[in-house]
């Protein structure tokens, strides 16, 4: 079934728009949300009109602010909150087939301005769809969640995460408990309602206010969980669904994050270090992966005794080395060479060129933000249960630190925060694929952040989905320079044709 064709919709009267939007929104979800006790939606939400204006710095986009209830399950309780939304109108109104909604990953990424680059890089899709997105509840430009000051955020990641001395472990646990407490005390009551379930209900109101009976959806990383939850709670509203680099939404956040130390270490040791060793003539970091790893570890030990001063108030500590390295692993073409340049610049900082210094500052200069961490913490701690056995977490993360230290060393900080988080009332959402069209899923074998093992579990849970397995280990497959992937996604979005069965694509750069 086609969504409303653009020319017909733009001729509708304002009164008709409100009536049709309400009809499109009510009744609420027919899936697990109905069992969760979804409340009837007051007219002050369904009858609002979005006031569109040009987005700051993105002339191709329109932005607006949408009012939503703090708690969709009890919309009469508590203050309203706002969600910032955006749209890029279809480039070819005569060929417009509907709305493509997208969201950002993280949790903590901002999606508001993403339709601009999406439309630029996928012109055929942009010709056929209005591409829309939003900043999720809790993020800047929407009603923000406040947990930490910048100083508290810096302290949260301040010490060497590999230090497992009793005093260091107590410090991590104390700062994690402080973060959990601060999110509750400083959020004005918002923290319990920063969940994926609440976000997908915001999405469905947005859909209705756009006048779309059904939507296509594209989501990367954590946004795959948003898409899977939306499709589970509102299956009759989904036309086409693309989930790119999926998190393990078939299980809990705890189970998913317990797999990340292995997957990041695998990407580091099996992909980056061999790549670096093959270029010893350029970077002088060792002729084998083992030699390159030992040199990296030696640099980390040296930074513990004497952090590197990059200027402009930036210092490379052991944690900053870990952060910069792990972030570079997300994309081989865009991350490996800058990381290698930055590593070698640390070896000869006094004689490094301005370009090398700038690269090092970009690679090692920053990691996340207080706003990102607040959203990340709230979603992951609220959505699904966590073990509250702090002693067990101390022992388990000591094992991660020994075996998979690149990100395993900082696992205690995140786990201890969720262990101290108040019990959540977020409903359990079980993704099954019931009532959905064929879904297209994309995943790479050595993906560091959204590991392939979690993607396989998500694929099994989302019955009827087709999985495209991509070589290499990049995070985010669509519009990543891979013609095999891009052609499959665009054929699906434009015609509805999905592969008949699971299939594969070579790594980017190997497609001819």
LUMSE-138433 format. One record per residue (C-alpha): y, x, z; residue in three letters; residue number from 0. Coordinates in pm, 1 decimal. Last residue first. Example, Ala and Ser with C-alpha at 12.3 -4.5 7.8 and 13.67 -1.06 7.14 Angstrom:
// residues 2
-106.0, 1367.0, 714.0, Ser, 1
-450.0, 1230.0, 780.0, Ala, 0
***
This chain:
// residues 512
-327.2, 3533.1, -853.6, Unk, 511
-415.2, 3354.8, -528.5, Unk, 510
-462.1, 3665.2, -315.8, Unk, 509
-101.8, 3685.0, -196.8, Unk, 508
-158.0, 3422.4, 65.7, Unk, 507
-519.1, 3425.4, 186.6, Unk, 506
-779.8, 3256.7, -30.9, Unk, 505
-823.9, 2878.6, -23.2, Unk, 504
-1123.1, 2687.0, 105.6, Unk, 503
-1270.9, 2335.7, 88.2, Unk, 502
-1389.9, 2045.8, 299.2, Unk, 501
-1502.2, 1755.0, 81.6, Unk, 500
-1372.9, 1527.5, -192.5, Unk, 499
-1036.7, 1701.1, -174.1, Unk, 498
-752.8, 1453.7, -116.2, Unk, 497
-579.9, 1243.8, -383.4, Unk, 496
-296.2, 1034.1, -240.3, Unk, 495
-85.8, 1088.0, -552.3, Unk, 494
232.8, 1259.3, -435.3, Unk, 493
135.3, 1365.7, -84.1, Unk, 492
-219.9, 1465.6, -181.3, Unk, 491
-121.0, 1649.9, -498.3, Unk, 490
152.1, 1821.1, -298.5, Unk, 489
-86.2, 1938.6, -28.7, Unk, 488
-356.6, 2063.2, -265.3, Unk, 487
-105.2, 2240.8, -491.8, Unk, 486
62.1, 2410.2, -197.0, Unk, 485
-267.4, 2536.3, -54.2, Unk, 484
-385.5, 2700.5, -376.6, Unk, 483
-36.9, 2828.0, -457.6, Unk, 482
-10.2, 3017.3, -130.3, Unk, 481
342.4, 3148.8, -76.3, Unk, 480
370.2, 3003.3, 272.4, Unk, 479
501.2, 2660.6, 171.3, Unk, 478
201.2, 2495.3, 341.5, Unk, 477
-17.7, 2725.5, 551.4, Unk, 476
152.2, 2753.4, 890.1, Unk, 475
39.5, 3036.0, 1117.7, Unk, 474
-101.8, 3319.2, 909.1, Unk, 473
-449.9, 3451.6, 979.2, Unk, 472
-615.9, 3563.4, 659.8, Unk, 471
-821.3, 3327.9, 445.4, Unk, 470
-745.4, 2958.2, 440.6, Unk, 469
-980.1, 2678.5, 544.5, Unk, 468
-881.8, 2340.0, 398.5, Unk, 467
-1026.5, 2069.6, 622.9, Unk, 466
-1070.0, 1713.9, 498.8, Unk, 465
-1042.8, 1435.2, 754.9, Unk, 464
-1277.9, 1134.9, 761.8, Unk, 463
-1333.7, 1156.8, 1134.8, Unk, 462
-1055.0, 1322.6, 1328.7, Unk, 461
-1271.7, 1454.7, 1613.9, Unk, 460
-1460.3, 1699.6, 1395.4, Unk, 459
-1138.5, 1831.3, 1245.5, Unk, 458
-980.6, 1871.1, 1588.8, Unk, 457
-1281.6, 2072.6, 1704.9, Unk, 456
-1262.7, 2290.6, 1395.3, Unk, 455
-890.7, 2344.0, 1452.4, Unk, 454
-955.9, 2452.1, 1811.3, Unk, 453
-1202.6, 2717.6, 1692.1, Unk, 452
-957.6, 2827.0, 1424.4, Unk, 451
-698.0, 2923.3, 1683.4, Unk, 450
-358.1, 2762.6, 1694.1, Unk, 449
-162.1, 3068.7, 1811.0, Unk, 448
-338.5, 3365.6, 1649.0, Unk, 447
-474.0, 3221.2, 1321.0, Unk, 446
-762.0, 3446.2, 1217.7, Unk, 445
-957.7, 3184.3, 1019.3, Unk, 444
-666.2, 2991.4, 875.7, Unk, 443
-619.1, 2614.9, 910.0, Unk, 442
-506.8, 2318.3, 698.0, Unk, 441
-591.3, 1950.7, 757.3, Unk, 440
-560.4, 1663.8, 506.8, Unk, 439
-628.3, 1314.2, 641.1, Unk, 438
-823.6, 1047.7, 448.9, Unk, 437
-670.8, 711.0, 530.9, Unk, 436
-681.0, 599.1, 891.4, Unk, 435
-843.6, 302.6, 1066.6, Unk, 434
-1041.2, 516.1, 1310.6, Unk, 433
-952.6, 883.8, 1289.9, Unk, 432
-1096.0, 948.2, 1637.3, Unk, 431
-821.5, 1095.1, 1856.4, Unk, 430
-861.4, 1003.4, 2220.5, Unk, 429
-524.5, 955.2, 2389.0, Unk, 428
-531.6, 962.6, 2768.9, Unk, 427
-225.9, 786.5, 2902.0, Unk, 426
52.5, 988.4, 3068.3, Unk, 425
59.0, 918.4, 3441.1, Unk, 424
103.7, 1283.4, 3535.0, Unk, 423
8.5, 1454.5, 3860.8, Unk, 422
294.0, 1674.9, 3979.7, Unk, 421
299.7, 2027.3, 3830.3, Unk, 420
173.0, 2310.8, 4052.4, Unk, 419
-138.3, 2378.7, 3842.3, Unk, 418
79.5, 2338.4, 3533.7, Unk, 417
305.5, 2622.3, 3648.3, Unk, 416
11.1, 2836.9, 3759.7, Unk, 415
-143.7, 2807.5, 3413.7, Unk, 414
175.2, 2917.4, 3238.5, Unk, 413
241.1, 3220.9, 3459.8, Unk, 412
-127.5, 3314.2, 3477.8, Unk, 411
-154.9, 3333.5, 3099.1, Unk, 410
90.5, 3624.9, 3082.6, Unk, 409
-175.0, 3896.2, 3070.5, Unk, 408
-385.5, 3698.5, 2826.0, Unk, 407
-110.9, 3730.8, 2566.4, Unk, 406
-172.3, 4089.3, 2454.3, Unk, 405
-424.2, 4150.8, 2733.6, Unk, 404
-745.3, 4017.2, 2579.2, Unk, 403
-1031.1, 4166.5, 2784.0, Unk, 402
-872.0, 4294.2, 3105.8, Unk, 401
-582.3, 4050.6, 3118.8, Unk, 400
-805.8, 3757.7, 3028.6, Unk, 399
-1041.1, 3852.9, 3314.2, Unk, 398
-750.1, 3868.7, 3557.7, Unk, 397
-653.1, 3528.9, 3416.5, Unk, 396
-978.3, 3381.0, 3541.0, Unk, 395
-954.5, 3526.8, 3890.4, Unk, 394
-594.9, 3418.2, 3950.1, Unk, 393
-666.1, 3081.0, 3791.7, Unk, 392
-962.5, 3022.4, 4023.0, Unk, 391
-749.2, 3102.8, 4324.9, Unk, 390
-491.7, 2854.2, 4201.0, Unk, 389
-745.6, 2573.1, 4176.1, Unk, 388
-519.9, 2296.9, 4043.0, Unk, 387
-715.9, 2257.3, 3719.7, Unk, 386
-504.5, 2091.2, 3453.5, Unk, 385
-499.7, 1732.3, 3327.6, Unk, 384
-358.6, 1627.7, 2986.8, Unk, 383
-15.6, 1540.0, 2848.8, Unk, 382
208.4, 1619.9, 3144.3, Unk, 381
156.3, 1995.9, 3191.0, Unk, 380
160.4, 2077.8, 2819.5, Unk, 379
455.8, 1852.3, 2746.2, Unk, 378
666.8, 1950.1, 3045.1, Unk, 377
606.1, 2322.7, 3014.2, Unk, 376
680.5, 2342.6, 2645.5, Unk, 375
995.4, 2136.0, 2680.9, Unk, 374
1131.6, 2351.3, 2965.4, Unk, 373
1018.7, 2672.9, 2794.5, Unk, 372
1209.0, 2587.0, 2476.9, Unk, 371
1529.2, 2504.5, 2663.4, Unk, 370
1508.9, 2818.7, 2879.1, Unk, 369
1467.5, 3026.6, 2561.7, Unk, 368
1183.9, 3182.6, 2361.2, Unk, 367
1161.0, 3561.7, 2338.9, Unk, 366
1440.4, 3802.2, 2254.5, Unk, 365
1531.4, 4153.0, 2146.7, Unk, 364
1196.5, 4302.6, 2052.1, Unk, 363
1164.0, 4216.0, 1683.0, Unk, 362
1531.1, 4153.8, 1606.1, Unk, 361
1656.0, 4456.4, 1798.7, Unk, 360
1386.4, 4670.8, 1640.3, Unk, 359
1492.6, 4555.2, 1292.8, Unk, 358
1856.7, 4633.2, 1367.8, Unk, 357
1762.0, 4979.9, 1487.3, Unk, 356
1562.2, 5047.1, 1171.5, Unk, 355
1852.6, 4932.5, 950.7, Unk, 354
2099.2, 5147.7, 1145.5, Unk, 353
1870.3, 5448.5, 1088.2, Unk, 352
1666.1, 5590.1, 1374.1, Unk, 351
1755.3, 5946.0, 1478.6, Unk, 350
1800.8, 5887.4, 1851.8, Unk, 349
1540.6, 5610.7, 1847.2, Unk, 348
1262.3, 5834.1, 1720.0, Unk, 347
944.0, 5679.3, 1862.0, Unk, 346
1108.0, 5340.2, 1924.6, Unk, 345
1192.2, 5327.7, 1552.8, Unk, 344
821.1, 5363.9, 1477.3, Unk, 343
744.6, 5043.2, 1665.0, Unk, 342
1033.7, 4855.0, 1504.2, Unk, 341
925.4, 4952.8, 1153.9, Unk, 340
566.8, 4846.9, 1227.3, Unk, 339
689.3, 4514.7, 1366.1, Unk, 338
914.6, 4457.8, 1064.5, Unk, 337
622.1, 4538.2, 830.1, Unk, 336
374.5, 4304.6, 1001.6, Unk, 335
597.9, 4000.9, 1046.3, Unk, 334
708.8, 3838.5, 721.1, Unk, 333
410.0, 3907.1, 498.5, Unk, 332
157.7, 3891.0, 782.1, Unk, 331
287.0, 3576.9, 950.1, Unk, 330
222.8, 3469.0, 1308.1, Unk, 329
134.7, 3822.2, 1419.9, Unk, 328
499.7, 3921.9, 1453.2, Unk, 327
538.6, 3689.1, 1752.5, Unk, 326
256.1, 3865.2, 1937.5, Unk, 325
410.2, 4208.6, 1885.4, Unk, 324
757.4, 4105.2, 1992.2, Unk, 323
627.5, 3936.1, 2304.6, Unk, 322
394.0, 4219.6, 2405.6, Unk, 321
666.2, 4482.4, 2357.2, Unk, 320
905.9, 4260.7, 2550.2, Unk, 319
650.7, 4241.3, 2832.4, Unk, 318
620.9, 4619.9, 2844.6, Unk, 317
1002.9, 4645.6, 2860.8, Unk, 316
1230.4, 4687.7, 2560.8, Unk, 315
1592.5, 4660.7, 2672.2, Unk, 314
1873.0, 4467.7, 2503.5, Unk, 313
2225.6, 4468.9, 2652.8, Unk, 312
2389.4, 4531.2, 2315.4, Unk, 311
2199.0, 4859.9, 2294.4, Unk, 310
1830.4, 4909.4, 2222.1, Unk, 309
1756.3, 5076.2, 2556.7, Unk, 308
1386.5, 5153.3, 2584.8, Unk, 307
1224.9, 5078.2, 2919.8, Unk, 306
1125.6, 5387.8, 3119.5, Unk, 305
820.9, 5382.2, 3345.7, Unk, 304
677.9, 5060.0, 3205.1, Unk, 303
796.2, 5155.6, 2859.3, Unk, 302
578.2, 5466.7, 2864.7, Unk, 301
267.1, 5259.4, 2935.0, Unk, 300
349.4, 5029.6, 2641.6, Unk, 299
402.1, 5324.7, 2408.3, Unk, 298
63.9, 5464.3, 2510.3, Unk, 297
-95.3, 5125.3, 2438.6, Unk, 296
56.2, 5120.7, 2089.7, Unk, 295
-64.8, 5476.9, 2031.2, Unk, 294
-413.9, 5380.0, 2145.4, Unk, 293
-414.7, 5079.5, 1914.1, Unk, 292
-305.6, 5286.0, 1615.7, Unk, 291
-580.9, 5540.8, 1682.2, Unk, 290
-843.1, 5265.1, 1708.9, Unk, 289
-717.4, 5098.7, 1388.9, Unk, 288
-760.4, 5426.8, 1207.3, Unk, 287
-513.9, 5668.2, 1045.1, Unk, 286
-264.5, 5658.5, 1328.5, Unk, 285
90.3, 5532.8, 1380.0, Unk, 284
268.8, 5749.3, 1124.7, Unk, 283
459.8, 5452.4, 974.7, Unk, 282
466.8, 5534.2, 603.7, Unk, 281
174.3, 5772.3, 551.9, Unk, 280
-13.5, 5579.6, 820.2, Unk, 279
-8.9, 5270.7, 601.7, Unk, 278
-379.9, 5184.2, 615.6, Unk, 277
-357.2, 5227.7, 992.7, Unk, 276
-93.0, 4955.1, 1016.6, Unk, 275
-301.0, 4704.8, 817.8, Unk, 274
-606.5, 4792.5, 1028.7, Unk, 273
-394.4, 4732.7, 1342.2, Unk, 272
-252.6, 4402.3, 1217.2, Unk, 271
-567.7, 4221.8, 1104.9, Unk, 270
-871.1, 4286.2, 1327.1, Unk, 269
-701.9, 4415.4, 1640.9, Unk, 268
-387.8, 4203.4, 1656.3, Unk, 267
-539.6, 3887.7, 1505.1, Unk, 266
-838.9, 3910.8, 1738.3, Unk, 265
-615.5, 3973.8, 2038.9, Unk, 264
-412.2, 3662.9, 1954.9, Unk, 263
-729.7, 3455.3, 1912.0, Unk, 262
-895.5, 3577.9, 2232.9, Unk, 261
-592.3, 3519.4, 2455.8, Unk, 260
-537.2, 3181.9, 2286.8, Unk, 259
-865.2, 3009.8, 2372.1, Unk, 258
-769.4, 2920.4, 2730.0, Unk, 257
-462.5, 2752.5, 2581.8, Unk, 256
-677.8, 2493.8, 2405.3, Unk, 255
-894.5, 2417.4, 2706.9, Unk, 254
-590.3, 2372.6, 2928.9, Unk, 253
-409.9, 2160.3, 2670.4, Unk, 252
-706.7, 1927.1, 2679.6, Unk, 251
-952.1, 1834.1, 2406.3, Unk, 250
-952.2, 1686.1, 2056.3, Unk, 249
-591.4, 1795.7, 2012.7, Unk, 248
-697.0, 2156.6, 1963.9, Unk, 247
-375.9, 2265.9, 1793.9, Unk, 246
-369.6, 2220.5, 1420.5, Unk, 245
-247.1, 2478.7, 1168.7, Unk, 244
-105.6, 2216.6, 927.9, Unk, 243
-180.4, 1846.5, 976.2, Unk, 242
-99.9, 1640.1, 666.0, Unk, 241
-117.3, 1259.0, 701.3, Unk, 240
-70.4, 993.5, 435.1, Unk, 239
9.7, 622.6, 467.8, Unk, 238
17.4, 579.3, 843.6, Unk, 237
166.3, 267.1, 1005.4, Unk, 236
-165.4, 81.8, 1046.1, Unk, 235
-299.2, 374.3, 1249.6, Unk, 234
-28.6, 338.1, 1516.9, Unk, 233
-174.5, 482.7, 1837.5, Unk, 232
-427.2, 710.2, 1670.1, Unk, 231
-199.2, 806.3, 1380.8, Unk, 230
83.6, 882.0, 1623.0, Unk, 229
-147.2, 1090.4, 1841.0, Unk, 228
-272.5, 1287.5, 1539.8, Unk, 227
82.2, 1341.3, 1411.8, Unk, 226
215.1, 1457.8, 1748.6, Unk, 225
-89.4, 1681.7, 1786.1, Unk, 224
-25.2, 1827.0, 1443.3, Unk, 223
337.8, 1879.6, 1551.5, Unk, 222
200.1, 2137.7, 1794.6, Unk, 221
132.5, 2363.2, 1491.0, Unk, 220
265.5, 2211.4, 1168.6, Unk, 219
338.2, 1843.7, 1094.9, Unk, 218
365.2, 1642.1, 775.9, Unk, 217
367.0, 1262.8, 782.7, Unk, 216
365.4, 981.8, 528.6, Unk, 215
511.3, 661.8, 661.2, Unk, 214
431.4, 291.0, 671.6, Unk, 213
634.5, -27.4, 706.5, Unk, 212
956.3, 163.6, 648.4, Unk, 211
1283.7, -5.2, 739.8, Unk, 210
1446.8, 314.5, 865.7, Unk, 209
1492.6, 146.9, 1203.5, Unk, 208
1118.2, 79.5, 1205.9, Unk, 207
1025.5, 439.3, 1140.6, Unk, 206
1265.5, 558.1, 1409.4, Unk, 205
1107.9, 313.4, 1654.6, Unk, 204
770.1, 453.6, 1560.2, Unk, 203
886.4, 807.7, 1614.4, Unk, 202
1017.3, 732.2, 1963.7, Unk, 201
671.9, 587.6, 2033.1, Unk, 200
520.6, 914.2, 1909.5, Unk, 199
743.4, 1104.1, 2151.0, Unk, 198
635.7, 901.0, 2455.2, Unk, 197
268.5, 978.0, 2383.3, Unk, 196
345.7, 1346.5, 2327.0, Unk, 195
499.1, 1369.6, 2671.1, Unk, 194
840.7, 1435.7, 2823.5, Unk, 193
842.1, 1126.7, 3043.9, Unk, 192
750.1, 1293.8, 3373.7, Unk, 191
1046.4, 1536.6, 3334.7, Unk, 190
1322.5, 1274.7, 3293.0, Unk, 189
1385.3, 1187.5, 3660.1, Unk, 188
1731.2, 1344.1, 3665.3, Unk, 187
1588.2, 1665.2, 3523.5, Unk, 186
1700.9, 1905.7, 3793.5, Unk, 185
1454.3, 1825.4, 4073.7, Unk, 184
1140.9, 1769.9, 3864.6, Unk, 183
1187.2, 2067.0, 3635.1, Unk, 182
1293.2, 2277.0, 3934.3, Unk, 181
964.8, 2212.8, 4114.8, Unk, 180
749.0, 2324.4, 3822.7, Unk, 179
967.4, 2630.8, 3766.7, Unk, 178
959.6, 2723.6, 4135.9, Unk, 177
582.1, 2691.4, 4136.7, Unk, 176
567.1, 2930.7, 3843.4, Unk, 175
804.5, 3174.0, 4012.0, Unk, 174
588.7, 3176.3, 4327.1, Unk, 173
265.4, 3218.1, 4130.6, Unk, 172
406.9, 3511.8, 3936.1, Unk, 171
542.3, 3676.3, 4253.0, Unk, 170
213.3, 3633.4, 4436.9, Unk, 169
36.7, 3803.8, 4146.3, Unk, 168
281.9, 4094.9, 4158.3, Unk, 167
239.0, 4140.2, 4534.7, Unk, 166
-139.9, 4127.5, 4511.7, Unk, 165
-142.4, 4389.7, 4234.5, Unk, 164
-236.8, 4249.1, 3895.0, Unk, 163
39.2, 4416.9, 3695.1, Unk, 162
-45.3, 4324.3, 3337.4, Unk, 161
246.8, 4079.8, 3318.8, Unk, 160
497.3, 4360.0, 3376.1, Unk, 159
787.4, 4189.5, 3551.8, Unk, 158
1068.5, 3983.0, 3399.6, Unk, 157
913.1, 3683.1, 3228.0, Unk, 156
1012.4, 3429.0, 3494.1, Unk, 155
1307.8, 3650.8, 3589.6, Unk, 154
1465.4, 3600.6, 3246.3, Unk, 153
1421.7, 3223.7, 3279.8, Unk, 152
1574.7, 3226.0, 3627.2, Unk, 151
1877.1, 3417.9, 3495.9, Unk, 150
1916.1, 3181.7, 3199.9, Unk, 149
1914.1, 2888.1, 3441.7, Unk, 148
1598.9, 2687.1, 3463.1, Unk, 147
1458.7, 2333.6, 3435.8, Unk, 146
1689.8, 2112.6, 3231.8, Unk, 145
1543.9, 1852.5, 2996.3, Unk, 144
1785.3, 1752.0, 2724.0, Unk, 143
1873.9, 1403.2, 2596.2, Unk, 142
1872.9, 1477.2, 2222.2, Unk, 141
2109.9, 1739.8, 2083.8, Unk, 140
1915.3, 1997.7, 2288.2, Unk, 139
1550.7, 1908.6, 2358.9, Unk, 138
1401.6, 1670.9, 2617.1, Unk, 137
1317.0, 1396.5, 2368.9, Unk, 136
1214.3, 1549.0, 2038.9, Unk, 135
1472.5, 1670.6, 1792.8, Unk, 134
1421.2, 1461.3, 1481.9, Unk, 133
1284.3, 1447.4, 1126.8, Unk, 132
1319.5, 1268.0, 795.9, Unk, 131
1229.9, 1341.4, 434.4, Unk, 130
1316.7, 1048.8, 205.9, Unk, 129
1035.8, 1088.7, -39.7, Unk, 128
960.9, 1125.1, -409.8, Unk, 127
1216.6, 1383.0, -522.3, Unk, 126
1174.6, 1578.9, -199.5, Unk, 125
800.8, 1607.8, -265.9, Unk, 124
865.0, 1757.2, -610.1, Unk, 123
1139.4, 1978.6, -468.4, Unk, 122
917.1, 2140.7, -203.5, Unk, 121
1108.0, 2452.8, -94.3, Unk, 120
1454.8, 2297.0, -92.5, Unk, 119
1331.2, 1969.5, 55.0, Unk, 118
1152.0, 2149.4, 338.8, Unk, 117
1455.3, 2369.4, 394.6, Unk, 116
1681.5, 2067.8, 446.0, Unk, 115
1416.6, 1857.8, 624.2, Unk, 114
1408.4, 2115.8, 906.5, Unk, 113
1750.9, 2037.9, 1051.2, Unk, 112
1642.2, 1807.9, 1334.4, Unk, 111
1302.8, 1962.5, 1404.2, Unk, 110
1368.3, 2176.6, 1709.9, Unk, 109
1075.8, 2370.3, 1851.3, Unk, 108
986.9, 2324.1, 2217.2, Unk, 107
620.4, 2226.1, 2207.1, Unk, 106
603.0, 2441.0, 2002.9, Unk, 105
592.6, 2260.7, 1672.3, Unk, 104
856.0, 2059.0, 1493.0, Unk, 103
823.8, 1711.1, 1345.8, Unk, 102
802.5, 1560.2, 998.7, Unk, 101
839.9, 1212.8, 856.2, Unk, 100
790.3, 1144.2, 485.8, Unk, 99
944.3, 810.6, 391.2, Unk, 98
877.4, 609.7, 76.5, Unk, 97
774.8, 619.9, -288.5, Unk, 96
1102.0, 714.9, -451.1, Unk, 95
1071.8, 745.3, -829.2, Unk, 94
1394.8, 561.7, -915.9, Unk, 93
1568.7, 714.6, -615.3, Unk, 92
1502.0, 1068.4, -747.0, Unk, 91
1633.7, 1322.9, -495.0, Unk, 90
1492.9, 1127.0, -203.6, Unk, 89
1738.9, 1121.9, 85.1, Unk, 88
1725.7, 1399.0, 341.5, Unk, 87
1716.6, 1244.8, 686.3, Unk, 86
1801.5, 1330.4, 1044.9, Unk, 85
1739.0, 1211.4, 1400.0, Unk, 84
1880.0, 1293.7, 1745.3, Unk, 83
1694.7, 1121.1, 2029.3, Unk, 82
1887.1, 958.6, 2313.5, Unk, 81
1792.1, 839.0, 2661.8, Unk, 80
1810.2, 499.9, 2828.4, Unk, 79
1823.0, 484.8, 3206.6, Unk, 78
1536.6, 376.7, 3429.5, Unk, 77
1305.5, 77.5, 3415.2, Unk, 76
1330.3, -197.7, 3153.5, Unk, 75
1131.2, 7.5, 2904.3, Unk, 74
821.5, 27.8, 3129.1, Unk, 73
549.7, 168.9, 2900.0, Unk, 72
812.1, 319.4, 2670.6, Unk, 71
955.7, 520.0, 2958.4, Unk, 70
1301.1, 674.1, 2907.1, Unk, 69
1382.0, 395.8, 2667.6, Unk, 68
1518.4, 495.9, 2325.9, Unk, 67
1864.9, 519.6, 2172.2, Unk, 66
1886.2, 685.0, 1830.0, Unk, 65
2151.9, 936.3, 1729.7, Unk, 64
2233.7, 1006.5, 1365.8, Unk, 63
2220.9, 1290.4, 1114.3, Unk, 62
2249.8, 1308.2, 736.1, Unk, 61
2128.1, 1614.7, 551.5, Unk, 60
2225.7, 1792.8, 229.3, Unk, 59
2547.1, 1920.6, 388.0, Unk, 58
2356.3, 2119.3, 652.2, Unk, 57
2604.3, 2309.7, 872.1, Unk, 56
2669.0, 2017.0, 1103.7, Unk, 55
2475.5, 1713.2, 982.5, Unk, 54
2676.9, 1468.4, 771.0, Unk, 53
2698.3, 1122.4, 926.6, Unk, 52
2465.0, 827.8, 977.8, Unk, 51
2526.9, 554.6, 1233.4, Unk, 50
2180.7, 414.2, 1307.3, Unk, 49
2184.3, 43.9, 1377.9, Unk, 48
2037.8, -93.0, 1699.5, Unk, 47
1836.7, -413.8, 1681.5, Unk, 46
1498.6, -268.0, 1778.7, Unk, 45
1633.7, -84.7, 2082.1, Unk, 44
1857.6, -352.2, 2233.5, Unk, 43
1591.1, -605.5, 2133.1, Unk, 42
1360.3, -504.9, 2416.2, Unk, 41
1015.4, -367.8, 2324.1, Unk, 40
715.8, -546.2, 2471.2, Unk, 39
526.0, -314.2, 2702.4, Unk, 38
236.6, -83.3, 2615.9, Unk, 37
-39.7, -126.6, 2874.4, Unk, 36
-259.0, 176.2, 2810.3, Unk, 35
-516.8, -45.6, 2644.5, Unk, 34
-264.7, -127.0, 2374.5, Unk, 33
-186.4, 242.1, 2341.7, Unk, 32
-549.2, 315.5, 2266.9, Unk, 31
-515.4, 154.1, 1922.6, Unk, 30
-316.2, -151.2, 1814.6, Unk, 29
22.6, -5.2, 1898.2, Unk, 28
317.4, -236.4, 1949.4, Unk, 27
358.8, -585.6, 1813.5, Unk, 26
623.3, -545.3, 1697.8, Unk, 25
782.9, -248.6, 1520.4, Unk, 24
769.7, -367.9, 1159.7, Unk, 23
879.1, -716.9, 1253.4, Unk, 22
1168.1, -572.8, 1449.0, Unk, 21
1269.0, -358.0, 1153.3, Unk, 20
1238.6, -656.3, 920.8, Unk, 19
1472.9, -866.9, 1131.3, Unk, 18
1724.3, -587.5, 1179.4, Unk, 17
1724.7, -500.2, 809.6, Unk, 16
1757.2, -865.0, 709.9, Unk, 15
2065.0, -900.1, 922.8, Unk, 14
2215.1, -590.9, 766.5, Unk, 13
2143.7, -729.2, 421.8, Unk, 12
1883.3, -574.4, 193.9, Unk, 11
2009.4, -407.4, -121.0, Unk, 10
1923.2, -57.3, 7.7, Unk, 9
1565.2, -171.0, 53.9, Unk, 8
1514.3, -291.0, -302.3, Unk, 7
1648.9, 35.4, -441.8, Unk, 6
1431.5, 251.9, -211.7, Unk, 5
1091.2, 96.2, -263.4, Unk, 4
948.2, -33.4, 63.3, Unk, 3
625.1, 147.6, 150.6, Unk, 2
340.0, 136.7, -97.9, Unk, 1
0.0, 0.0, 0.0, Unk, 0
***
